[in-house]
């Protein structure tokens, strides 16, 4: 899967001359937490909800009119971060996640040919990639077989389930509590895993239901 497959394409951008107050209004109305800043079709920065909030001190002092003046007359260009982490649309999701983690950012601006063509956020990675991989929201029941993630063990487990005629929706392995071992987690296409667990236990595996 590529970044272009999960990115938001209709990106709302603002020029550096827009006021902090107007940028905050756009964020509230569109339910955004960040806005790329573009000057003459060139990405020059990014502003976030938190960064704009620093221009608006949380205070109940009698000088609120001064704060309002500050917010209205301070431009996005004065407070934006100029160090924008970008990614190309043809980058893989794995590359994008690694980049976001290494730079400790919650979003990546997608740039192609020098122009902003999209934006991808942590939520996009979760909803479009992580959730489907883990089967979140899928029907069926999930089981875990400790130390069953090795090649031969996994083969026996899958063969057992297939023999029972139970469908496998999703499976993945995770680190086991035993060194150098992997547990296998399987989302079954059934609401009752009793017979599957029993048969796996007969084969010597310690299978159990894993809460979704």
C-alpha positions as CSV (number, residue, x, y, z in Angstrom):
1,X,0.0,0.0,0.0
2,X,1.3,3.4,-0.9
3,X,0.8,6.8,0.7
4,X,-1.3,8.0,-2.2
5,X,-3.8,5.2,-1.3
6,X,-4.6,6.6,2.2
7,X,-3.7,10.3,2.1
8,X,-6.3,13.1,2.2
9,X,-6.2,14.6,-1.3
10,X,-8.3,17.7,-0.9
11,X,-5.9,19.6,1.3
12,X,-6.8,22.9,2.8
13,X,-3.8,25.2,2.9
14,X,-3.3,28.8,4.0
15,X,-0.9,31.6,2.8
16,X,1.6,32.9,5.4
17,X,-0.2,36.2,5.4
18,X,-3.4,34.9,6.9
19,X,-4.0,35.8,10.5
20,X,-3.8,33.4,13.4
21,X,-7.5,34.1,14.2
22,X,-8.6,33.2,10.6
23,X,-6.4,30.0,10.7
24,X,-8.0,29.0,14.0
25,X,-11.5,29.6,12.5
26,X,-10.7,27.4,9.5
27,X,-9.5,24.6,11.8
28,X,-12.6,24.8,14.0
29,X,-15.0,24.8,11.0
30,X,-13.2,22.0,9.2
31,X,-12.3,20.1,12.3
32,X,-8.6,20.1,11.4
33,X,-5.6,20.1,13.8
34,X,-3.0,21.3,11.2
35,X,-2.7,23.4,8.1
36,X,0.1,23.4,5.5
37,X,1.3,27.0,4.7
38,X,1.7,27.6,1.0
39,X,3.2,30.7,-0.7
40,X,2.8,30.9,-4.5
41,X,2.2,27.2,-4.8
42,X,5.3,26.4,-2.7
43,X,5.2,24.7,0.7
44,X,6.9,27.0,3.2
45,X,5.6,25.8,6.6
46,X,2.9,24.2,8.7
47,X,0.9,25.3,11.7
48,X,-0.8,23.2,14.2
49,X,-3.6,23.7,16.6
50,X,-1.2,23.7,19.5
51,X,1.2,26.2,17.9
52,X,-1.6,28.6,17.2
53,X,-2.9,28.2,20.7
54,X,0.4,29.6,22.1
55,X,-0.5,32.9,20.5
56,X,-3.7,32.9,22.5
57,X,-2.7,32.8,26.2
58,X,-5.3,31.1,28.4
59,X,-6.0,34.0,30.8
60,X,-8.9,35.8,32.4
61,X,-7.1,39.0,32.8
62,X,-8.8,42.3,32.0
63,X,-6.6,42.7,29.0
64,X,-8.5,40.2,26.8
65,X,-8.8,42.9,24.1
66,X,-5.0,42.9,23.9
67,X,-5.0,39.2,23.3
68,X,-7.7,39.5,20.6
69,X,-5.6,42.2,18.9
70,X,-2.5,40.0,19.1
71,X,-4.3,37.0,17.5
72,X,-5.9,39.1,14.8
73,X,-2.7,40.9,13.8
74,X,-0.2,38.0,14.1
75,X,0.2,36.1,10.9
76,X,0.6,32.4,10.3
77,X,3.9,33.1,8.7
78,X,5.2,34.5,12.0
79,X,4.4,31.4,14.0
80,X,4.5,28.5,11.6
81,X,7.1,25.8,11.7
82,X,9.3,25.9,8.7
83,X,10.7,22.4,9.2
84,X,7.9,20.5,7.4
85,X,8.3,16.7,7.1
86,X,7.2,15.7,3.7
87,X,6.8,12.4,1.8
88,X,6.1,11.5,-1.8
89,X,2.8,9.9,-2.8
90,X,4.6,6.8,-4.2
91,X,6.3,6.1,-0.9
92,X,5.1,2.9,0.8
93,X,3.1,3.1,4.0
94,X,6.0,1.4,5.8
95,X,8.4,4.1,4.7
96,X,6.0,6.8,5.8
97,X,5.4,5.3,9.2
98,X,9.1,4.9,9.8
99,X,9.7,8.6,8.7
100,X,6.9,9.9,11.0
101,X,8.2,7.9,13.9
102,X,11.9,8.9,13.4
103,X,10.9,12.6,13.1
104,X,8.3,12.3,15.9
105,X,5.5,14.0,14.0
106,X,1.8,13.2,13.8
107,X,1.4,14.0,10.1
108,X,3.3,14.1,6.8
109,X,2.6,16.6,4.0
110,X,2.6,14.8,0.7
111,X,4.4,16.7,-2.0
112,X,4.8,15.9,-5.7
113,X,6.6,18.1,-8.2
114,X,7.0,20.7,-5.6
115,X,3.3,21.0,-4.9
116,X,1.2,19.9,-2.0
117,X,-1.0,17.0,-3.2
118,X,-2.1,15.5,0.1
119,X,-1.6,15.0,3.8
120,X,-1.4,11.8,5.8
121,X,-1.8,11.6,9.6
122,X,-1.4,9.1,12.3
123,X,-5.1,8.4,12.2
124,X,-4.9,7.5,8.5
125,X,-2.3,4.9,9.3
126,X,-4.4,3.4,12.0
127,X,-7.8,3.4,10.2
128,X,-6.5,2.4,6.8
129,X,-3.6,0.1,7.8
130,X,-3.4,-1.0,11.4
131,X,-7.1,-1.6,12.0
132,X,-7.6,-3.9,8.9
133,X,-4.4,-5.8,9.7
134,X,-5.6,-6.5,13.3
135,X,-9.1,-7.1,12.2
136,X,-10.5,-4.4,14.4
137,X,-14.3,-4.1,13.8
138,X,-14.4,-7.4,12.0
139,X,-16.9,-10.1,12.9
140,X,-15.9,-13.5,14.3
141,X,-13.9,-14.5,17.4
142,X,-10.1,-14.1,17.9
143,X,-7.9,-16.8,19.4
144,X,-4.2,-16.8,20.5
145,X,-1.9,-19.8,20.4
146,X,1.3,-19.1,22.4
147,X,4.5,-20.1,20.7
148,X,2.5,-21.1,17.6
149,X,3.9,-18.6,15.3
150,X,6.8,-20.7,14.0
151,X,6.8,-22.1,10.5
152,X,5.9,-25.7,11.3
153,X,3.6,-24.9,14.3
154,X,1.7,-22.3,12.3
155,X,1.3,-24.8,9.4
156,X,-0.2,-27.4,11.8
157,X,-2.5,-24.8,13.4
158,X,-3.8,-23.6,10.1
159,X,-4.2,-27.1,8.7
160,X,-6.2,-28.0,11.9
161,X,-8.6,-25.1,11.4
162,X,-9.0,-25.7,7.7
163,X,-9.8,-29.4,8.5
164,X,-12.6,-28.2,10.8
165,X,-14.0,-26.1,7.9
166,X,-13.7,-22.9,9.9
167,X,-12.7,-19.8,7.9
168,X,-9.7,-17.7,8.8
169,X,-10.3,-14.0,8.4
170,X,-7.0,-12.6,9.5
171,X,-3.9,-13.9,11.3
172,X,-0.6,-12.4,12.5
173,X,2.2,-13.1,14.9
174,X,3.4,-11.2,17.9
175,X,6.4,-11.6,20.2
176,X,6.0,-14.4,22.8
177,X,6.9,-14.3,26.4
178,X,9.3,-17.1,25.6
179,X,12.6,-15.9,24.0
180,X,12.9,-16.3,20.3
181,X,9.3,-17.5,20.0
182,X,6.2,-16.1,18.4
183,X,2.6,-16.3,19.4
184,X,0.0,-16.5,16.6
185,X,-3.3,-14.6,16.7
186,X,-6.1,-15.8,14.4
187,X,-9.4,-14.1,13.7
188,X,-11.9,-16.9,13.0
189,X,-14.9,-16.6,10.8
190,X,-17.2,-17.9,13.5
191,X,-18.7,-16.7,16.8
192,X,-17.9,-20.0,18.6
193,X,-14.3,-21.1,18.8
194,X,-14.9,-24.0,21.2
195,X,-14.3,-26.8,18.8
196,X,-11.2,-25.1,17.3
197,X,-9.6,-24.5,20.7
198,X,-10.4,-28.1,21.7
199,X,-8.8,-29.6,18.6
200,X,-5.7,-27.4,19.0
201,X,-5.3,-28.4,22.6
202,X,-5.5,-32.0,21.5
203,X,-2.6,-31.3,19.2
204,X,-0.6,-30.0,22.2
205,X,-1.2,-26.3,21.7
206,X,-2.4,-24.0,24.5
207,X,-5.1,-22.1,22.6
208,X,-7.5,-19.6,24.2
209,X,-9.8,-16.7,23.3
210,X,-8.1,-13.4,22.9
211,X,-10.3,-10.4,23.8
212,X,-10.9,-8.1,20.8
